[in-house]
Amino acid sequence: MKKLYLVLAALLVASMVLTACGPTATQAPAATEAPAMTEAMTEAPTEAPTEAPMEKDCTSPDYFCVGLVTDVGEIDDKSFNQSAWEGVLAAQDGGVADEVQYIETKDAKDYATNIQLFADQGYDVIVTVGFALGEATIEQAAAYPDIYFIGVDQFQAATVDNVVGIVFSEDKAGFLAGALAAQLTKTGTIAAVLGTDLVPPVVAFKEGYEAGAKYINPDINLISTYHPGGLDVAFTDPEWGATTAKQAIDQGADVVFGAGGKTGNGALIEVAGHEGLYCIGVDSDQWGTVPEAHPCLVSSAMKLITPSVLDVVTQAKDGTFTAGNYFGPVGLAPYHDFDSVLSDEIKAKIEVIDAGLKDGSIETGYNPGG
């Protein structure tokens, strides 16, 4: 009887163990978790970089699709990336493009991957924004010879059949800004808060700004400061921009040129908080993008990125795409609320200088290779 009892007890324990272990083993096997993980892995790349899912099949010849890849300055930088994206949107609004999307780069190491996302989806045109994407753009253009690539601020030293670099004479736009600043200053000191000098267009803006100021007043005091960080942070640091502008103001600057994406925007907004000072924006007419700077924003040194992007995308659509470099126009933005503040003499001087820069009778002295 004792042996029988022990056998029954053992069977009862075994049954309890199986009951405890069985549901866990059947409820959470590896096979049931795998689909969820796969779904998450496939969704992550599109969820992070794109604004919205693709609505049309871009592999179809019935649709003309344009994708844009930003640098790390972000799509809503109220300056460079945003101006390029507005050019792509204009292509859609004008009936040139059927589908437009952007990928916002978070890390520079993802440039090539982000470009490839559009390429693999069959996009017809891929716009890459910024000097930093130049190498990745050329590499992907070689891998996808049937796709048109437009590199904003990417000078093409050698012609590649499916690549156009949209470039600008930033030194001329900067020259106009400097000439304006030199005529506005009452202290004889003006400043520039800039992105990194690793980017040639930023250097061109700075050199042009200083040359334009000296054209008006050879003895003017200039405070120009580059962001000390690399490409990953130099254009997304409004706090540094504000602090640097404040330092320049403390040193007597009463006009500040902000040229560095969100970093430069921080400088503009800082200046706006000081009554009686002037600031000058960059790339686009920042009166419409940085309203916080209205109290000081007398003008902006513009690279007309939006119409330039629209023009080259249209060329890609109608078959007139010409590889190499496309030189976009530059100039000063309207004076807006400061139009009545500026004297006719200042306005006339700017017009004369602008004409001289265009016909070559006035030179900025900027040497890209120097």
Secondary structure as UniProt FT lines:
FT   HELIX           2..27
FT   HELIX           30..47
FT   TURN            48..49
FT   TURN            58..59
FT   TURN            61..62
FT   STRAND          65..69
FT   TURN            72..73
FT   TURN            75..76
FT   HELIX           80..93
FT   TURN            94..95
FT   STRAND          99..103
FT   HELIX           108..110
FT   HELIX           111..120
FT   TURN            121..122
FT   STRAND          125..129
FT   HELIX           131..133
FT   HELIX           134..143
FT   TURN            145..146
FT   STRAND          148..152
FT   TURN            161..162
FT   STRAND          163..168
FT   HELIX           170..184
FT   STRAND          189..194
FT   TURN            197..198
FT   HELIX           200..216
FT   TURN            218..219
FT   STRAND          221..226
FT   TURN            231..235
FT   HELIX           238..250
FT   TURN            251..252
FT   STRAND          255..259
FT   HELIX           261..272
FT   TURN            275..276
FT   STRAND          278..283
FT   TURN            286..289
FT   HELIX           291..293
FT   TURN            294..296
FT   STRAND          297..303
FT   HELIX           305..318
FT   STRAND          324..328
FT   STRAND          330..332
FT   HELIX           336..338
FT   TURN            339..341
FT   HELIX           344..359
FT   TURN            368..369
//
